[in-house]
Amino acid sequence: MQAVFENKKGRLFLLIAVSSGLILPLGASAAGRSPQELQQAQQREQQVMQQAEQRQQNERQAAEQRQQQAQQQVEERRQQAEQMRQQAEQARQQHEQEMQASAQARQQQEQALRQQEQQAREQALQGRQQAAQRVEQQARQQQEQARQQQQQARQQPPINRAEQNRMPGQARPDERRDGNPGRPNVFVNDRNGQPVLARAEHPHALPVNRVPLAKAIAMPILAPNARPEDREHLDQVQRNLQAHLIAVSEADQPSNIIRMRDFAREQYFNNYQATIANQQYVINRQNTFINALEQNQWPVWYQPQPGYQFSNGFTFGDTLRADLNWLRWGWHPYYGPRPEGFVCARDYVPTPWIYIPAYGTWRQPGINAYVPYGPPFDYTGPISVEVFEPRSVNVGLPFGAFLPQQVVNVVYFYNAYYFPEFERYGYMNRHGNWIWLNLDGQPY
């Protein structure tokens, strides 16, 4: 930009270069300069002006660039914020989907468990019905066979072999059974076709004072989460126990318990041959035993009792294993947690026949099913009795903590021995009470 000023004495022109701050004298001083110098001055003036314009243009471009960069940064931040919002929304939707999938899976699992429990109950009911039918059919067959054998035995006089094999306390062939005068002895043919003293098909009435069963044993209970309809099953179990177990007073206990136990065990472990599922096993002390657990293997709730041990199975005849899978078969959910083993006396011996008075049926080692029959009538060796009784236990938590005491059903195995003078099997339970077995379920 240029400005020309005129003073009072004459014309004096000044050229002002505003952008550069350079003031050039014109007029009288310019008159003394040559045209070439004037041209050079004009050129310098133009250069200064061009430089000023160039700087202004550069400043404008820089300002525009800074503005564009600021706008770009604002846009980038906006896009980043939008992206983060979308990611948060996706994460929220994914979390909701996962929660829905988890809830759906939980519902499906609960439904599957309910269906499994229902199927298990139906199968158990069907199995009990089938087992009852088989037991009834087998019982009729055995009764018919026993009658035929009795008729044959009455026609054949007993031989000395029966006297040689007579157990301590058994009546001789020419004697009546103790406690039931006038009742004849019954003989059947053994494996070798020889007549031997047999168990009675229907034992005679016991001349004893019966003790209320609830005072002799602890009745099983239902789990806290059991359904009301499960009460019907428990009522049936208690009726079965009343029908198949006879508790007597101490005065009416047999006087020869130890002698009969020792003799039966001696005969049993003398290579007795048992047949289970068409497989024959030879029994002796070396190949038939309990798998007792050490103290560090006990469940946290187990409180030992003198003379008893905790086991998770046993070995029968060296090759047959009865483990937890076998023990837990048929366990009803409304009895509470599945057993982690069973409690038995330290001198308990596994046997080929196990009687379950709660159901009035039999089972055998290693077979996940009830069997429709018990031991043959010529077998007077030891049998097992499986019962489950409630116990108050401490349930352990991590870090050594315990919940308040809970009541759970615990499985017990007892050995029962045959007493020919009473025509029954009997056993002593952990409460010190003597229990007679009523194997046919008839009123005693």
C-alpha positions as CSV (number, residue, x, y, z in Angstrom):
1,M,0.0,0.0,0.0
2,Q,1.3,3.5,-0.9
3,A,0.6,7.0,0.5
4,V,1.7,10.5,-0.9
5,F,1.8,13.5,1.3
6,E,2.3,17.3,0.2
7,N,4.0,19.8,2.5
8,K,3.4,23.7,2.5
9,K,6.7,24.7,0.8
10,G,6.3,22.7,-2.2
11,R,5.5,19.3,-3.5
12,L,7.2,16.6,-1.6
13,F,6.0,13.1,-2.3
14,L,6.7,10.3,0.0
15,L,6.2,6.6,-0.8
16,I,5.3,4.5,2.1
17,A,5.7,0.7,2.0
18,V,3.3,-0.2,4.8
19,S,4.0,-3.9,4.8
20,S,7.8,-3.5,5.1
21,G,7.8,-0.2,7.1
22,L,10.1,1.4,4.4
23,I,9.5,5.1,3.6
24,L,11.1,6.3,0.3
25,P,11.4,10.0,-0.5
26,L,9.9,11.1,-3.9
27,G,9.4,14.5,-5.6
28,A,12.4,16.7,-5.3
29,S,14.8,13.9,-4.2
30,A,13.4,11.7,-7.0
31,A,14.0,14.4,-9.5
32,G,17.7,14.0,-9.0
33,R,17.7,10.3,-9.7
34,S,18.0,8.7,-13.0
35,P,15.2,6.8,-14.7
36,Q,17.1,3.6,-14.2
37,E,17.3,4.1,-10.4
38,L,13.6,5.0,-10.4
39,Q,12.9,1.8,-12.2
40,Q,14.9,-0.2,-9.8
41,A,13.2,1.5,-6.9
42,Q,9.8,0.6,-8.4
43,Q,11.0,-2.9,-8.9
44,R,12.1,-3.1,-5.3
45,E,8.7,-1.7,-4.2
46,Q,6.9,-4.3,-6.3
47,Q,9.1,-7.1,-4.8
48,V,8.3,-5.9,-1.3
49,M,4.6,-5.8,-2.1
50,Q,4.8,-9.2,-3.7
51,Q,6.6,-10.6,-0.7
52,A,4.0,-9.1,1.6
53,E,1.2,-10.6,-0.5
54,Q,3.0,-13.9,-0.5
55,R,3.3,-13.8,3.3
56,Q,-0.3,-13.0,3.6
57,Q,-1.3,-15.8,1.3
58,N,1.0,-18.2,3.1
59,E,-0.6,-17.2,6.4
60,R,-4.1,-17.6,5.0
61,Q,-3.1,-21.1,3.7
62,A,-1.6,-22.0,7.0
63,A,-4.7,-20.8,8.8
64,E,-6.9,-22.8,6.4
65,Q,-4.8,-25.9,6.9
66,R,-4.9,-25.5,10.7
67,Q,-8.7,-25.1,10.4
68,Q,-9.0,-28.2,8.2
69,Q,-6.8,-30.2,10.5
70,A,-8.9,-29.1,13.5
71,Q,-12.0,-30.1,11.7
72,Q,-10.5,-33.4,10.7
73,Q,-9.5,-34.0,14.4
74,V,-13.0,-33.2,15.5
75,E,-14.4,-35.5,12.9
76,E,-12.0,-38.3,13.9
77,R,-13.0,-37.9,17.5
78,R,-16.6,-38.0,16.6
79,Q,-16.1,-41.1,14.6
80,Q,-14.1,-42.7,17.4
81,A,-16.8,-41.8,19.9
82,E,-19.4,-43.3,17.5
83,Q,-17.3,-46.4,17.1
84,M,-17.0,-46.8,20.9
85,R,-20.7,-46.3,21.3
86,Q,-21.4,-49.0,18.7
87,Q,-18.9,-51.3,20.4
88,A,-20.5,-50.7,23.8
89,E,-23.9,-51.4,22.2
90,Q,-22.6,-54.6,20.6
91,A,-21.1,-55.7,23.9
92,R,-24.4,-55.0,25.7
93,Q,-26.3,-57.0,23.1
94,Q,-23.8,-59.8,23.3
95,H,-24.1,-59.9,27.1
96,E,-27.9,-60.0,26.9
97,Q,-27.6,-62.8,24.3
98,E,-25.2,-64.7,26.6
99,M,-27.5,-64.2,29.6
100,Q,-30.5,-65.4,27.5
101,A,-28.5,-68.4,26.3
102,S,-27.4,-69.2,29.9
103,A,-30.9,-68.9,31.2
104,Q,-32.1,-71.1,28.3
105,A,-29.4,-73.7,28.9
106,R,-30.2,-73.7,32.6
107,Q,-33.9,-74.2,31.9
108,Q,-33.0,-77.0,29.5
109,Q,-30.7,-78.6,32.0
110,E,-33.4,-78.4,34.8
111,Q,-36.0,-79.8,32.4
112,A,-33.6,-82.6,31.4
113,L,-32.9,-83.4,35.1
114,R,-36.6,-83.4,35.8
115,Q,-37.2,-85.8,32.9
116,Q,-34.3,-88.0,34.0
117,E,-35.7,-88.1,37.6
118,Q,-39.2,-88.9,36.2
119,Q,-37.8,-91.6,34.0
120,A,-35.7,-93.0,36.9
121,R,-38.8,-93.1,39.1
122,E,-40.8,-94.8,36.4
123,Q,-38.0,-97.3,35.7
124,A,-37.6,-98.0,39.4
125,L,-41.3,-98.5,39.8
126,Q,-41.4,-100.7,36.7
127,G,-38.4,-102.6,38.0
128,R,-39.9,-103.1,41.4
129,Q,-43.1,-104.3,39.8
130,Q,-41.3,-106.7,37.5
131,A,-39.1,-107.8,40.4
132,A,-42.1,-108.4,42.6
133,Q,-43.7,-110.4,39.8
134,R,-40.5,-112.4,39.3
135,V,-40.1,-112.9,43.0
136,E,-43.7,-114.1,43.3
137,Q,-43.4,-116.4,40.3
138,Q,-40.0,-117.8,41.6
139,A,-41.5,-118.2,45.1
140,R,-44.3,-120.2,43.7
141,Q,-41.8,-122.4,41.7
142,Q,-39.6,-122.8,44.8
143,Q,-42.6,-123.7,46.9
144,E,-43.6,-126.3,44.4
145,Q,-40.1,-127.6,44.2
146,A,-39.8,-127.6,48.0
147,R,-43.1,-129.5,48.3
148,Q,-41.8,-132.1,45.8
149,Q,-38.5,-132.4,47.6
150,Q,-40.2,-132.7,50.9
151,Q,-42.4,-135.5,49.6
152,Q,-39.3,-137.3,48.2
153,A,-37.4,-136.7,51.4
154,R,-40.2,-138.2,53.5
155,Q,-40.0,-141.3,51.4
156,Q,-36.3,-141.6,51.8
157,P,-34.8,-142.2,55.3
158,P,-32.0,-139.8,56.3
159,I,-28.5,-141.1,56.0
160,N,-25.5,-140.6,58.2
161,R,-24.2,-137.8,55.9
162,A,-26.9,-135.5,57.4
163,E,-25.7,-136.3,60.9
164,Q,-22.1,-135.6,59.8
165,N,-23.0,-132.3,58.3
166,R,-25.2,-131.3,61.2
167,M,-24.3,-127.7,62.3
168,P,-24.0,-127.0,66.1
169,G,-27.5,-126.4,67.4
170,Q,-29.3,-128.2,64.6
171,A,-31.7,-130.9,65.4
172,R,-30.7,-134.4,64.5
173,P,-32.7,-136.1,61.7
174,D,-34.7,-138.1,64.2
175,E,-35.5,-135.1,66.4
176,R,-38.1,-132.4,66.2
177,R,-37.1,-128.8,65.7
178,D,-36.6,-126.9,68.9
179,G,-39.4,-124.4,69.8
180,N,-42.0,-126.1,67.7
181,P,-42.8,-129.6,69.0
182,G,-44.4,-131.8,66.5
183,R,-42.9,-130.1,63.5
184,P,-40.8,-132.5,61.5
185,N,-37.4,-131.8,60.0
186,V,-37.2,-131.1,56.2
187,F,-34.5,-132.5,54.0
188,V,-33.6,-131.6,50.4
189,N,-31.0,-133.1,48.1
190,D,-27.7,-131.2,47.9
191,R,-25.4,-130.7,44.9
192,N,-24.3,-134.4,45.2
193,G,-27.8,-135.7,45.4
194,Q,-27.5,-136.4,49.2
195,P,-30.3,-135.3,51.6
196,V,-29.3,-132.5,53.9
197,L,-31.2,-130.5,56.5
198,A,-32.9,-127.6,54.7
199,R,-34.3,-124.2,55.6
200,A,-38.1,-124.2,56.2
201,E,-40.2,-122.9,53.4
202,H,-42.5,-121.1,56.0
203,P,-40.8,-120.7,59.4
204,H,-42.9,-121.4,62.5
205,A,-44.1,-118.6,64.7
206,L,-41.5,-117.2,67.1
207,P,-42.3,-117.6,70.8
208,V,-40.7,-114.2,71.6
209,N,-41.6,-110.8,72.8
210,R,-41.5,-108.4,69.9
211,V,-39.9,-105.0,70.4
212,P,-41.3,-102.0,68.4
213,L,-39.2,-101.8,65.3
214,A,-38.7,-98.0,65.6
215,K,-37.0,-98.6,69.0
216,A,-34.6,-101.2,67.5
217,I,-33.6,-99.5,64.2
218,A,-33.6,-95.9,62.8
219,M,-36.2,-95.6,60.1
220,P,-35.1,-94.0,56.8
221,I,-36.2,-90.5,56.1
222,L,-36.9,-88.4,53.0
223,A,-34.6,-85.7,51.7
224,P,-35.7,-82.1,52.4
225,N,-36.3,-81.5,48.7
226,A,-38.5,-84.6,48.3
227,R,-41.9,-84.2,46.7
228,P,-45.1,-84.9,48.6
229,E,-45.9,-87.9,46.4
230,D,-42.6,-89.5,47.5
231,R,-44.1,-89.9,50.9
232,E,-46.2,-92.8,49.5
233,H,-42.9,-94.6,48.6
234,L,-41.5,-94.0,52.1
235,D,-44.7,-95.3,53.7
236,Q,-44.4,-98.5,51.6
237,V,-40.8,-98.9,52.7
238,Q,-41.8,-98.6,56.3
239,R,-44.5,-101.2,55.9
240,N,-42.0,-103.5,54.2
241,L,-39.6,-103.0,57.1
242,Q,-42.3,-103.9,59.6
243,A,-43.2,-107.0,57.6
244,H,-39.6,-108.3,57.1
245,L,-37.8,-107.4,60.3
246,I,-38.6,-108.7,63.7
247,A,-36.9,-107.0,66.7
248,V,-36.8,-109.0,69.9
249,S,-35.8,-108.2,73.5
250,E,-32.3,-109.1,74.8
251,A,-33.8,-112.0,76.8
252,D,-35.2,-113.6,73.6
253,Q,-31.9,-113.4,71.7
254,P,-30.3,-116.8,70.7
255,S,-27.8,-118.1,73.2
256,N,-25.5,-119.6,70.6
257,I,-24.9,-116.5,68.4
258,I,-21.1,-116.7,68.5
259,R,-21.0,-120.5,67.9
260,M,-23.3,-120.4,64.9
261,R,-21.5,-117.4,63.4
262,D,-18.1,-119.0,63.6
263,F,-19.3,-122.4,62.3
264,A,-21.2,-120.7,59.4
265,R,-18.2,-118.6,58.4
266,E,-15.9,-121.6,58.6
267,Q,-18.0,-123.6,56.3
268,Y,-18.5,-120.7,54.0
269,F,-14.8,-119.9,53.6
270,N,-14.0,-123.5,53.0
271,N,-14.1,-123.0,49.2
272,Y,-17.9,-122.7,49.0
273,Q,-19.0,-122.6,45.3
274,A,-21.4,-119.7,44.5
275,T,-23.0,-119.0,41.1
276,I,-23.7,-115.4,40.1
277,A,-24.9,-114.6,36.6
278,N,-24.0,-118.1,35.4
279,Q,-20.4,-117.5,36.6
280,Q,-19.1,-119.8,39.3
281,Y,-16.9,-118.5,42.1
282,V,-15.0,-120.4,44.8
283,I,-15.1,-118.5,48.1
284,N,-12.2,-118.4,50.7
285,R,-10.7,-115.9,53.0
286,Q,-7.9,-115.0,50.5
287,N,-10.2,-114.0,47.6
288,T,-13.3,-112.5,49.3
289,F,-12.8,-109.4,51.4
290,I,-13.9,-105.8,52.0
291,N,-12.1,-102.8,50.5
292,A,-11.9,-100.8,53.8
293,L,-10.9,-97.1,53.4
294,E,-8.2,-95.4,55.4
295,Q,-9.0,-92.5,57.7
296,N,-7.7,-90.0,55.1
297,Q,-10.1,-91.4,52.6
298,W,-13.2,-91.1,54.8
299,P,-16.0,-88.6,53.8
300,V,-15.8,-85.5,55.9
301,W,-19.1,-86.4,57.6
302,Y,-18.1,-89.9,58.7
303,Q,-17.8,-90.4,62.4
304,P,-16.3,-93.9,63.1
305,Q,-18.0,-96.3,65.5
306,P,-16.0,-98.9,67.5
307,G,-16.1,-102.3,65.7
308,Y,-17.2,-100.8,62.4
309,Q,-15.5,-99.6,59.2
310,F,-16.2,-97.6,56.1
311,S,-15.9,-99.2,52.7
312,N,-16.5,-98.3,49.1
313,G,-16.9,-101.8,47.8
314,F,-15.6,-105.4,48.1
315,T,-14.0,-108.2,46.1
316,F,-15.9,-111.5,45.7
317,G,-14.2,-114.7,44.6
318,D,-11.1,-112.8,43.5
319,T,-12.5,-111.5,40.2
320,L,-15.9,-110.0,40.9
321,R,-15.8,-106.3,42.0
322,A,-18.7,-104.6,43.7
323,D,-18.0,-100.9,43.5
324,L,-19.8,-97.6,44.0
325,N,-21.6,-97.9,40.7
326,W,-23.1,-101.1,41.9
327,L,-23.9,-99.7,45.4
328,R,-25.6,-96.6,44.0
329,W,-27.8,-98.5,41.5
330,G,-31.4,-98.1,42.5
331,W,-30.8,-95.3,44.9
332,H,-33.8,-93.0,44.9
333,P,-33.1,-89.2,44.7
334,Y,-35.6,-88.5,47.5
335,Y,-33.4,-90.4,50.0
336,G,-30.8,-87.6,49.7
337,P,-27.2,-87.6,48.4
338,R,-26.0,-90.8,46.7
339,P,-23.9,-93.0,49.1
340,E,-20.1,-92.6,49.1
341,G,-19.8,-96.1,50.5
342,F,-21.3,-98.2,53.2
343,V,-20.6,-99.0,56.9
344,C,-20.1,-102.6,58.0
345,A,-18.7,-104.5,61.0
346,R,-14.9,-105.2,60.8
347,D,-15.6,-108.9,60.5
348,Y,-18.2,-108.5,57.8
349,V,-17.8,-111.0,54.9
350,P,-19.3,-110.4,51.4
351,T,-21.9,-113.0,50.5
352,P,-23.6,-114.1,47.2
353,W,-27.0,-113.1,48.4
354,I,-28.0,-109.7,49.8
355,Y,-31.5,-109.1,51.2
356,I,-33.1,-105.6,51.1
357,P,-35.9,-105.6,53.7
358,A,-37.1,-102.1,52.6
359,Y,-38.1,-103.6,49.3
360,G,-38.6,-107.3,50.2
361,T,-36.2,-108.4,47.5
362,W,-32.7,-109.7,46.8
363,R,-29.6,-108.5,44.9
364,Q,-26.2,-110.0,44.2
365,P,-22.7,-108.6,44.0
366,G,-21.8,-106.8,40.8
367,I,-25.3,-107.1,39.2
368,N,-27.2,-103.8,38.7
369,A,-30.6,-105.4,39.1
370,Y,-32.8,-107.0,41.6
371,V,-32.9,-110.8,41.5
372,P,-36.2,-112.7,41.8
373,Y,-34.8,-115.3,44.3
374,G,-32.7,-115.8,47.3
375,P,-30.4,-118.7,48.3
376,P,-31.6,-122.2,47.7
377,F,-33.2,-124.1,50.6
378,D,-30.1,-126.2,51.1
379,Y,-28.0,-123.1,51.8
380,T,-27.6,-122.3,55.5
381,G,-24.5,-120.2,55.2
382,P,-24.2,-116.4,55.9
383,I,-26.2,-113.8,53.9
384,S,-26.0,-110.0,53.9
385,V,-28.7,-107.5,54.9
386,E,-28.6,-104.1,53.3
387,V,-30.4,-101.3,55.2
388,F,-30.1,-97.5,55.2
389,E,-30.5,-95.5,58.4
390,P,-30.5,-91.8,59.0
391,R,-27.5,-90.2,60.7
392,S,-26.8,-86.6,61.7
393,V,-23.6,-85.6,60.0
394,N,-21.4,-82.5,59.5
395,V,-21.1,-81.5,55.9
396,G,-17.7,-80.0,55.1
397,L,-17.0,-76.9,53.1
398,P,-13.7,-75.6,51.7
399,F,-11.0,-74.2,54.1
400,G,-12.2,-76.4,56.9
401,A,-15.6,-74.8,57.4
402,F,-18.7,-76.9,58.2
403,L,-22.4,-76.4,57.7
404,P,-24.9,-77.1,60.4
405,Q,-25.5,-80.8,61.0
406,Q,-27.7,-82.4,58.4
407,V,-29.5,-85.8,58.5
408,V,-28.7,-88.1,55.6
409,N,-29.4,-91.8,54.9
410,V,-26.3,-94.0,55.3
411,V,-26.1,-97.6,53.9
412,Y,-25.2,-100.4,56.3
413,F,-24.3,-104.0,55.5
414,Y,-24.8,-106.7,58.1
415,N,-24.1,-110.4,58.1
416,A,-27.1,-112.6,59.0
417,Y,-26.8,-116.2,60.1
418,Y,-29.2,-119.1,60.0
419,F,-30.5,-120.6,63.3
420,P,-32.3,-123.9,62.6
421,E,-34.0,-124.1,66.0
422,F,-35.8,-120.8,65.0
423,E,-35.9,-121.6,61.3
424,R,-34.8,-118.1,60.5
425,Y,-31.9,-115.8,59.7
426,G,-31.0,-113.2,62.3
427,Y,-28.4,-110.4,62.8
428,M,-27.2,-107.9,65.4
429,N,-27.4,-104.3,64.3
430,R,-25.1,-101.4,65.3
431,H,-27.5,-100.5,68.1
432,G,-27.0,-103.8,69.8
433,N,-30.5,-105.1,68.9
434,W,-31.2,-108.6,67.6
435,I,-33.3,-108.7,64.4
436,W,-34.9,-111.7,62.9
437,L,-35.6,-111.8,59.2
438,N,-39.0,-112.6,57.8
439,L,-37.9,-113.5,54.3
440,D,-41.3,-114.4,52.9
441,G,-42.9,-111.3,54.3
442,Q,-45.6,-113.3,56.2
443,P,-46.8,-112.1,59.6
444,Y,-44.5,-113.6,62.2
